[in-house]
Amino acid sequence: MTSSQPMVSIGVPVYNGEDYLASTLDSILGQSFGDCEVIICDNASTDATEAICAEYAARDSRVRYHRQPKNLGAAPNYNDVYHRSRGRYFKWSAHDDLIEPTFLERCVAALEANPQCPVAFTRFHRIDADGNRVAEGDSDAALCAADPRTRAGAAIRPHQQGGASDSPIFGVMRRSALDRTRLHGSYTGSDRTLVLELALQGPLLEIPEHLFLNRDHPSRSIRIWETASGGGHVREAWFDSGRADKIVFPNWLRLGEFITAIVRSPLAIANKARCLAVVGGWVAAGSWKRLAYDVLVAVRGVKSRYRPAKATGPNN
């Protein structure tokens, strides 16, 4: 590979990441595998993120920095950082996560040795705001199964089948495999659809080493959502700013995307049918409640928009 086409591209989408961004970049640039580029897409941050990025870009020629003119939402920014990359392999990195020094080396070696696998990832430790290891993540081995139905189940129903933690979506991916997906969708949980699209192309590779450090802290987006009113629908504007104040059906959209991913996959018809049955099981196991909630939220939204204004008198 020439310097104009690095082996690995690491994309760092970020918004107001001043607290952890420098540590994340240090962990990436300190990898034992050096044939890489780092692309940072700053989603119009209002804190010191821009200054931090400029400093690292000036210090290391492998770092390229792009600042969005406005906040696009998370999904478009995640996709943009991929489109700006050039490597044969690609990895997304959240601005607050860390990777051990041999992460890229181990993942690239695994992909080079297993050309049928679209993604290589490692096991993970959960760390707190100060970087202390507080928990060890479960294995995502079901995503590595030979049976596509098992892999589909692990992506669609992660809690029931021991799959689809943050590790796979932050693993090292073949560009050729990512190019056959629709990347991140602008809806809640679109990362699960992306993992599904990749898993339908072939078994993933889980390296049995804890080289990914997934940070949990009070300002993490999922923690903010948990305390926000409106449930999961509050997340939609975070995924895509163009969806703010719009009536959306995120769970119906996810259902449709699961089905579409399976139908357009390279699987034989019989295996597609088996995977579609997994989607049916996902609905029957409780997701029908989320689908009904989408409808309820939409009805409430329509009523609030078209409720006639109360008449006011001269003294009001």
C-alpha positions, 0 to 999 in steps of 0.5 A: 500500500502507498501512503496515498492509500493506507491499509486502515482508515479510522473514522472519528465522528464527534460532537462536543467531545473535548473531555475524552477526544485527546485520549481517544486519538492518543490510543489510535495513534499509538497503535502497533499497526501504523499504516493507517489514517485518521479522519475526524468529522466534527459535527459543528462542535461548540466546545474545544473540540475544534482546537483539539482536532487542529492540534492533532492534525498539525502534529501527525500527518495521518490525521485529517480534520473536517468540520461540518458547517452545521450539525447534521445529526449523528448518522449523516456524520458517521456516514460522511467520515466513511465516505472521506476515508481511503483505506482497504479496511475501515473502523469507526471510533467513538470519540470517548472509547479507547483501544489497546495498542495491538487492536488494529494489528490483531484485527487486520491479521485476522481479516487477512487470514479469513477473506470470507469474513466482513468484520473483525472485532475484539472483546471489550471492557467497560470503563468509567469516566476516569478510564477505570475498568468496571465490567467485562462485556459478554462474547458476541460469538453468535455473530461468528456462527456458520449458520446465517439464521443464528447470525441474524438472530444475534444482530436483531435480538442481541439480548436474547442471543448474546450478540450485537454489543458495541464491539462489532460496530466498532470493529475493523471492516472490509471496505468491500463489505461496507460498500454493499450496505446502506451504512447508518440509517437516520433512525434509532438502532440503525447500527443493529441493521448495519451489523445485520447487513454485514453478518448476512454477508458472512461470519464475523470474527471475534478475537478473544482478547479484550482490546476494546475499551467502551466508555460509559459516563454521564454525558454519554448520549444513551444516558441523556436519552434515558432521562429525556422525556419522550422516550426513544423518539427523542433520539431521532433528532440526534441521529439526523437533525433533519428529523427534528420536530417531525412525526416519525415511526422509528420502530416501524422503520427498523422493522422495514430495514431488517426485512429489506436487509435480508431480502437484498442479502446474497443468501439463498432464498431458503436462508432468507426465509429462515432469517425473515422468520427471526424478524417475525420472532422479534416482533412476537417477542415484544417489539409489537409493543414498540410498534404500537407505541410509534403509532400512539406517539404519531397520533398524539403528535398530529393532535397537538399540531392541529388542535385549534387555538383557544380564543382569547379575550381582550383581558387575557 
